């Protein structure tokens, strides 16, 4: 069965955005008069919770405060998140983000091969628009047939909802699509939706449980930034992952169905 589409996560996958998100959260805290500051190690742990508003609520719930104070802070979450989004998009549009190695190349190769592109992300549409405009220019949004965002579904990753939304909107069966992720939660989400999944971790997600991934690479690689040990270790064609090899790998080995069973309650 042939591959028709590639569905990309955004944060950590298209670009290593988490440091900018962390900076934006801290700027929002200062703006609203909170003395919080998320350092890199703490933020890395907080990323186990998907979704910015959800992450804020989980952080508040863990503070040693009385119930009334936690309630007051939880009521501030929408305002905090809006401020954080404003700071994030400002940094992105000022050139503070770059695509990961090989991403632009693979996008172009996929389009040239007649594949459709989609996004399945827990982040907001505003953040996605800012990233695509800053890194791919005015045509960035039009490269993707579907952009599915976290606020469009009831349950965020690791639930499969966002991938199912992207696939249903495109009208593509999961066995005809590939997911590209960077995190364990993202992998579980894609597997639960039935997609063969490539994982390219970052500092923020490395060391996660990537059981069931069709392939795990440190990045997509590029001619200027080849992958160590390739070709020969995990790749056969070159020291970077091309769309032909990616689609071949995805059709040669079907996705693992264990996580699908989990979400079906089996």
PyMOL commands that set and color helices and strands:
alter all, ss='L'
color gray80, all
select helices_A, chain A and resi 18-31+40-46+52-61+67-75+77-96+103-112+125-136+141-143+150-152+161-170+174-176+184-192+243-252+258-264
alter helices_A, ss='H'
color red, helices_A
select strands_A, chain A and resi 5-8+116-120+146-148+177-181+196-199+215-216
alter strands_A, ss='S'
color yellow, strands_A
deselect
rebuild
show_as cartoon
